[in-house]
Amino acid sequence: MTDHVLKTLMPRSLYVHIPFCHSRCFYCDFTTFVVDTTVREKYVDHLVKELALVANTYTKGERVVLDTVFFGGGTPTLLSAQQWQKIAFAIDTYFIRSTTCEWTVEANPGSTDVSLYETLRAIGVNRLSFGAQTFNEGLLQAIGRLHFASDVKKSVDRARQAGFERINLDLMLGLPDQTIDDAVFAVDEVLRMGITHISAYGLKIEAGTPFAKWQQQGLLRLPGEDLEVAMYEAVRSKLLTQEFVHYEISNFATAGEQARHNLVYWKNLPYFAVGVGAHGYVFGERYENVRSLAQYEDYIDQEKRPIATIETVTKEEAMEDTMMLGLRLQQGVSMKDFQRMHGVPVRQVFGQQVDSLLAKGLLVQENGQLRIPAKHYEIANVIFEEFIGVCS
């Protein structure tokens, strides 16, 4: 690889955004809509056309091989079997899925039945990700979720009945009135199901959400930073005793069960993206699609890419991204890979920052890798900030 690799490297991953939900959770600021089935059908038709536009723009008629596909939302499993088959046909028309392609679909517990899972398996989906969030019924209501705790196990059982072996469950920490016992109980419930991948995220209050409004009004009782860190440590300790690897700051997996698609993001590699509000990274440019359904449809009807913004990532910005994203991983940033990707040694660019962090014990260098010790994950953002603006 050379210093311009990210401007020439063809993506081997695809993100697809399905923006529909039965209702919006109180913390959510994603591009989502509550609509009827007619709108969903129209969206799928436009999505298929956008896949063609993306393929024609970047691959010049050749069918690029995909190693990972990820459908996020929203609630992708609100789509019908026929709609899934239509999308799968389009993907296979414009791309080639490798024989080991990881195809993940996000789902809400209780949002679908065995027959749809069977359709997903039939078209090639081989990994599901359920937004469990918590197993405390009161907390589920407090954050605006529609499912019950019991729906999680039912959904996992149905998915396995349809042949799914790779399943992730999302958990949230720092919820209103949440306790350490709540967090540990959720992990215990997940472990009882034999789940092999767990994502544990801290709640973030995003502008424009009901939670943001309630926080401003003093109506949101959050646990506080210290208690949230204690929850995180309790969850981490529990999972490490159960043969889970803490391979990324918010993600845990048993051997071989890491989320390969998300590793593309953390390694700062390129990926295609389609759908309203979707973000892609291709040939050194990051783009964001429009967030309005009406605008999205108008662009597609005119056979134009529905891009709202596009930004050329400079060599300097790419190097900073590689450090900040890669340091989220347990293995950290490979100094050899950094030089292959950017054409210069990491110390030539970030020597002062690396040496300072090493001296403070906030970074470790071993086996050609730079990584954050796990005990400092809770202040990872402070460490990341050291690499912002260094190259400008």
Residue, then its C-alpha position, 0 to 999 in steps of 0.5 A: m500500500t502507498d500513501h494514497v491507498l485510501k483514494t484507490l482502494m476499492p471497498r469490499s463492504l456495504y452498509v444499507h440503511i432501513p429507516f423505519c420503526h414502529s415508534r422512535c425511542f426516546y434517546c434515538d437521533f438516527t434517521t428513522f420514520v414511522v410510516d405505512t407499508t406503502v411508503r416502505e415498498k416505495y423506499v425499497d424500490h428507490l433503494v434498489k435503484e440507488l444500488a445501481l447508481v452506486a455500482n455504476t459510479y464506482t465499479k465501472g460495470e464490474r461486480v465488486v466482491l463484498d466481504t461484509v454487508f450490514f443492514g442498520g436502522g431503524t428496524p430492518t426486519l419491518l420489511s417483508a419477505q418479498q422486499w428482502q428478496k428484491i433487495a438481495f437480488a439487486i445486491d447480487t446483480y451489482f455486486i458479488r458476495s464472497t463465499t465467506c461474506e458476513w451479512t448482518v441485519e439489525a432487528n428489534p426483539g419481538s419484531t418478526d417471526v420464524s418465517l421472516y428469519e427463514t427468508l433472511r437465511a435463504i437469501g444469505v443473511n448469516r448474522l443478526s443483531f438484536g437491540a435488547q438494551t436492558f432486561n429491566e421492564g421498567l427501564l425498557q419503558a423509560i427509554g421508549r422501547l416497545h418490547f418486553a424482556s421476555d421477547v429477547k429470548k423468544s426472538v433468539d430462539r426463533a432465529r436459531q430455529a431458522g438456522f442463525e448461529r451468529i447473534n449479537l445483543d446490544l446492551m445500554l449502560g447509564l440509563p435513567d435510574q439504572t443500577i449496577d445490578d441491572a447491568v449485571f443482570a442483563v449480562d447474566e440473561v444474555l449469557r444464559m442464552g449462549i450469545t457469543h457477541i455483546s455490544a455494551y454502549g453508554l447512553k449518549i444524550e443527543a440533541g433533538t431527542p426527547f431525552a435531551k429535552w427532558q434533561q434540559q428540564g431537569l426531568l431525566r435522572l441519570p446515574g452519573e459518570d462514576l456509576e456508569v463507569a462502574m457498570y461498564e467495569a462490572v459488565r467487562s469483568k463478568l464477560l472476561t470470566q466467561e471466555f469473552v474477548h474485549y476486542e473493542i471498547s464497547n464490544f465483546a466476543t468469543a473466539g472468532e465471533q468479532a463483528r467483521h463489518n464493524l472492524v472495517y470502520w475501526k480499521n479506517l477502511p472504505y465502504f459503500a453505503v446506500g439509503v436515506g441518511a447513510h454515510g459512505y467512505v469511498f476513494g478518499e471521500r466521505y459522503e452523507n445521503v440526504r435525511s429526507l425521504a422526499q428528497y431521497e426519492d426525488y434524487i433517485d427519480q432523477e437518476k442522481r445520487p442522493i448525496a447531501t454532503i461530500e468531503t475529501v479526506t486529506k492524507e493528514e485527516a486519514m492518518e488521524d482517523t486511523m489512530m483514533l479509530g484503531l485505538r478503539l481496538q484491543q489490539g490497537v494500531s499496527m505500526k506496520d499497517f499504518q506505514r503501509m496505509h499512509g506511506v510514513p512511520v507512525r512516529q514520524v507523524f505522531g511521535q510527540q503524542v505517542d511518547s507523551l502517552l507512553a510516558k503516562g501509561l495511557l498507551v502501550q507499545e508491544n509487538g509492533q502495536l500501539r494500544i490503550p490499556a483496558k484500565h484506561y478505556e473509560i478515558a479513551n476520548v481524552i486519549f483520542e483528542e491527542f491526535i486531533g489536529v496534529c497534522s494540520 
